[in-house]
Amino acid sequence: MVIKAIATDLYRAQQNVHRLQEKLEQADLKEKEALRRELAEAEAERDQLRRMVDARKEKPPFRTSFRDT
């Protein structure tokens, strides 16, 4: 269940990054610097969530039982 919540947050973060990218393309010169900072923060959040989802999907590097041979 936890991975589902993280995946939902990841989807929202991706949507936010996409929205900010579109906004940056149409922004005035004055607004661009603030939008770039906001976009960088949104991308960092998205990347962190992506790493969390990927880590939850990976199998542990060690053997969990004797039957996994």
N, C-alpha and C positions, 0 to 999 in steps of 0.2 A: 504494500500500500504506500509506503514511503516513496518508492521510485515513481509511482503515479503522480504524487504531489510535486516531486522535483521536475518531472517531465512537463507538467502543466506550467510550472514557473518558467521552465526553459522556453516553452512555446510563447509565453507572454513576453519574455525577454527578447526573443527573436523578432516578434512583431514590433516591439518598441525600437529595436535597432533599425528595422526596415523603415519604420515611420520617420525616425530621425534622419536617416540617409536621404529620404525623399524631401524632407523639410530643408536639409542642408543644400540640396541642389537648387532649390527655389529661393533660398534666403538672400537677403541683402548682405552687403559686405560687413556691415556693423554686427549683424546677428550671427555670422558664420563662425566666429571664434568661440562664442558661447555654445553654439550648437556642436562644434567639434569637441569641446570638453565634455558636454553631456553625452555625445555619441561614444567617446572613449570610455566613459564610465559604464554606459549601457553594454558596450562590447565586452568589457572586463567582467561584468556580471553574467552575461550570456556564456562567456568562455568558462567561467567558474562552474556554472550550472551544468554545462556540457561535460566537464571533467567529472562532476559528481555522478551524472547519469552513466557515463562510460565506466566509472569505477564500480558502480553497483551492478552493472551487467557482466563484468569480468568474473570468471571463476577464481577462487582462491589459488595461489601458487603452490599450496601444500596439499597433501592428501588428507581428505576428511574421513575416510574409512578404509578398511582393508580390502573392500570389494572394488574399489576404483583402481584397478590395475591395468 
